[in-house]
Amino acid sequence: MRKYELMVIFPIEEDQHKEGRERLLADLAGNNAEIEKTDEIGERDLAYEIKKRKRGRYVLFTIKLNPAAIANLDRIFKLNSNLVKYLFVRIEE
């Protein structure tokens, strides 16, 4: 298992944020990801408009995950309409 940072931008609406976060955590658990740390960065302006949104709620997860699961999670996250944007970054140990 490797260590990754997962930066996620959720919609600012409370119901979409809550639903998107619950679904994301369920998807991570379903792929045997271990969440080590969660940082709520907060609400910020986006650098450019994404999916007709100008603001988003940023959350940074530090996770341990099997590299083979990244492709599966990428496919699942694309179907989650409550995620504005996400990015996996591998942490060198």
C-alpha positions, 0 to 999 in steps of 0.5 A: 500500500502506498501513501497518497494525498487526495484533494477534493472540491465539494459543492458549497451547498450543505446537502450536496457536500454531506452527500458527496462526502459520505459517498466518497468515504464509502467508495474509499472504504470499499476499495480498502483505503485507510484514511490517516488524516482529514484536513478541512481547508474550507470554502474558497473561490475556484481559479476558474469556473468548473461545472458552472461553479465559482466556489467550492469546499476544499478537503484534503485526505491523506490515505493509504491505498493499493495503487491498483485501486486508483483507476477504479476510484477514478472511474467511480469519482467521475460518476459522483455528481457531488464532487466538483474536482479531485486529484490523487498525488502520491507521497514519496516516503 
